[in-house]
Structure formats: structure tokens, C-alpha cells
Amino acid sequence: MLYVCPLKALLNNLLPRLETYASWLGRTAALWHGDVSSARRKGILRARPDILLTTPESLESMLVSANVDHRAFFAGLRSIVVDEVHAFAGDDRGWHLLAVLERLERVVGRPVQRVGLSATVGNPEQLLGWLQGSGAGQRMAQVVAPHLRETAPTLPPPGDIQLDHVGSLENAATVISALHLGEKRLVFCESRKQVEELGESLRAKGVTTFLSHASLSIDERGRSVTVCSSRRVRAGCSPLRHCYCCGRVAGSRRS
């Protein structure tokens, strides 16, 4: 089985849990993306795992690599899980993902079950058709979302979403440092430059901040993820793709 995610950080976070769950069934799980060492990749090719966690880009690199025997490696593939599928739909990476899945089915010589996971989709039927790709309307498909069929929802109502216009990175740092004392925070930035500038401003305001983007070393990004995952860290912020920060706001007393 392939488990595809939009972010390497998400894959890194999922791997320990999936390894544990797989081991309960006598199965194995492994990780394959740009930060995985060459030695580890060779080990995966020698001993194919039952579950391989990867990104669309890394999956494509496997399909074009002369070091991977595509037909042998993917011979037993039966299903592909696309996590956070809403992050792909309608985006350039989404169309790229669909193209890679079509190529993969040509390699294995048969249709492969596709499973999309998301907790934030309001139009699951439309998304299901999109994920089917060239097989839309030809394959059996089903939306599994019991709460959408309930006449009297038993789930609590969704929380309120509040949008604030901060105007500048400096003002954003002021807002982040003043609010949510004692809590971890994720901060999403549009570019590496914004990550660095916001991180510098947060540190100047007493927020212990860790950054993560592609220009930083693998070790440094790994430390950021480890620190932000630790329960000992009481506050912080971390952005998707470009910045992964976490730390403690000075003066915070909450644990």
C-alpha cells in the first residue's frame, strides 16, 4: 500500500504510529522522500515494506529512476491512500498527483484502489469523482461520511473561525507573542523569506522560535519537529511548508 501526503513533515509525524499499527498485524511500514538517506532507500528496495509513506514528487522520482525496478517493486500494490486529499484537489500538485497515479496503474497493469482522507471537505461526492481520474464514472466508488447522512447530528457544532488582518510580519509577530500564552502554535508563511523575517521578529519579542524550510539542513529541520512534538515545550508556532516553529513565550505560566 502507498500512503501519500502533501508534506514531508506530516509523513515524518505519521511514521512511528503507522509502524506500530502495522507491527500489530505482522506488517512493516517505511518512509521515502527527499530527506531519506540513500542507504535507507536501498534497504527499502531490498526489503519492500507493506506500507510506503511518500509524496507525489518522490513517487514520480521512483517511477523515472533507473535504480528502481518499477514492475517488481510495485507488483503487489493494491491500494493508494491520499491523506489530506483536499490539499491536492484543484491545485497544480493535484493534477500532478493524478497523472502519477495513472502512470502507476500502467506500471502494475491493473486498476489500483484509491482512498482519499480528509476532515474538511464539504463536497465529498465531487472530490471523489476528481480522485478517480480517468476512471470517473467507470469504477465503483463510495463516500464514507456517516455524519453527512444524519438528520440530527450528534457531533458538537464546529468551532468559530476568526480572521484577523495583521497587515505586516512585524504586526503578526506582535499578535502571536501577545496571544495564546503557554500554547504551541503553527504559523503558515508564503515564502522562506517570510519565515526568516517572522522568526527573527518573534525571537526579538521573547518567543523561542524554531524554523523549517527547504534551505535548512535535514538535522535542523528534524530538531524543530522534535522540539515542537515534545510536551515540555509550552508555547510556539510553526508554519506549513516553509516554517516550523515552536517555543515558549516569556512569562507564560500555563503547561
N, C-alpha and C positions, 0 to 999 in steps of 0.2 A: 504494500500500500504506500502511496505517496501522500504526504501531508504538506500542502503548500500554504505558505503565509506571505503577507506583503513585506514583513520586516524581519531582518536577521535577529534583532533584539527579542522579538516575540518568539522566534524559534528557540533561541537560547534559553528563554524562560520556560518554554514548554517541555524541552527535552528531558529534564530529570523526572518530571511526572509521568511522561509517556514511557520512559524506560522502566519505571516502577510498575505501571499498569501492565505493560507488555510482559514483564517478567512473571507476573502472576499467572499468565497463560502459557508460559514457556516460550515466549516470543522475544524478539530483540528490536531495538529502535536505535537510529543513528542520525547524525546531523551532517548536512552537506551544503555549505555556502562558501562565499569568498574568504571568510576568516578561518575556515577549517584547513589544517595543515596538509601538505602533500602526502606525508606519511599516513595520516589518518584516512585520507581519501583512498590511498592504495589498499589500506586494510579493509575498507568498505567494499571495494571492488573484489577483493579476495573472498570475503565472507559477507555476502549480501544480507542486509538486515530485513526483517519482516516489515518494518515501518521506516521510511526515509523522510526526514523533515528537510524541506528545501524551499527556495524561492523560484519564481518563474525564470529569472535570469540564470540561476545556477542550473536549473533543469535544462534550459536550452543549451548551456555550455556543455552539459553531458552529452546531449544529442549530436553535437558537432565535433566533439573531442575524439581524436584518433586513439586516445588511451582508454576509451570505454567501449567495450563490446556491447553495443546497444541492444541487439536482439537477445543476447544471453542474459544481460543484466535485468532487462525489463520483461523477460519471458513470462514470469509468473504474476505480473501485475494484474490486479483485478479491480482496484478502485483507487480513486483520487479524491482526497478531501481538500477543499479550498476553504481555509479559515478566513474570517473577516471578508467574506465574498463581496460585501457592499463596497469595500475599498477599491475593488477592481472594476466593478460594473460601470460602463460608460466612460472609462478612463483609458488613456493610451496603453497603460500596463495591462488593463483588462483585455483589450483586443490582442495584445501580445500573448497573454496567457492562453486565450482561446486558440490562437494559432499554434502554440507549443503543444497544447493538448491534442489538437488534430494530428500534428506530426507524430506525436507519441502513439496514437492509435494506429497509425500507418506502420509504425515500427513493430508493434505487438501483433498486428494483423487482425484485430477484432475490437469491437466497442468496449470501452472501459467505463465502469460506473463512476459518475461524478456526483459528489456530495458537497453542497455549499453550506457553510455555517455562518450565521450572523444573528446578533441580538438586536439589531437596529434597522430592520428592513420593514417598510410599510407596504411594499408591493411585491410580496414573495412570488406570486404567480408570474409576474413579468420577469423577475430576476431568474426564476427557474428556466424560463424559455431562453433567456440570454446565455445561461451557463451550458445549456445543451448544445450550443453552437450549431454546426451543420446538421445535427440530429434533431433539431427542434421540430416537434410535431410528429416525429417518426418513432421516437423511443418512449417507453413507458416512463412517466415522471410523476412525482408526488411532492406536495408541500407538507411538511410535518411541522405544524404550528398549532397545537391544540388550543392555545389561548385565543386564537383568532376565531374559533368556532363557538366559543362560549357566549351565551346570551347574557349571562350575568357574571362578569369577570370576578374571579376570586383573588386575583393578584392586586396588590396595592397600586394606587394610581401612580403614573410616572412623576418623577420629581420635576420641579420647575427649572427651567434653563434661563439663566440671566446673562445677557450680553453687555459687555462694557467696552466702550471705545477709549482706549488708553492714549491714542494719538502718537506716542513715541516710545522707543525702547526704554528711555530713561524713566518715563512715567510708568511704564509697565513694571519696571524694577521696583519703583516706589509702591505700587499697588501690591505686588507679590510679597514684598518684605513686610508690609503692614497688615496683611490679612493672613488667615489660616495659620496662626502661630502654633507650632508644635505638630504640624502635619506635613506629610510628604506631598509634594506637588509635581505634576507633569506640566512642562511648558513646551508648546509646539512652535517652532520657528520656521520661517520660509527659506532661510539660507544659512550657510555656515558662518557668514559674516555676522548675521543677526545673533546666532548662537554665541559667538565670541563676545560681541558687544554687550548682550544681555547678561552673560555670565560675569563679565567684568563689573557691570553696574550692580549686580546682586551681591557680589563679594564685597564691594565698597560699602554696602548697606548692612553688612553683618550676616549675610546668608551664606553658609557653607555650600558651595555650588560645584557640581561635577558636570562636565560636558562630554558629549559623544557625537562625533560626526566622522565622515569617511577619511578626513585628513589626519585624524589622530591614530596612534598606534593601536593595534589589537589589544595589547596589555592594558593600555589606559582606558579604552572603552570597556574592557572586562572589569576593571576596578570600579568604574562608575556603576555598572549594573549590579555588582556585588554589594557595594555600599548602599545603593538605593533599595536593594532587596532585604537588607538587614533590618531587623526590628529595632535595633539600637538607635538607628537614625530616626530622629523625631520630626524633622521637617525638611522640605526640599522641593525641588522642581525638576522636571525632566521633559524635554520635547521629543516629539516623534521625528525619526529620520535624521535630524541634524543635531539635536541637543538632548542629552540625557543627564539631567542634573538632580542631585538630591543633597540635602544637608539640614542643618539646624539653624533656625532663626534665633539670633541672640536674644536672650531674655525670655525665651519660651519655657513654660513650666509643665505643659501637658506631655504625656508619654504616649 
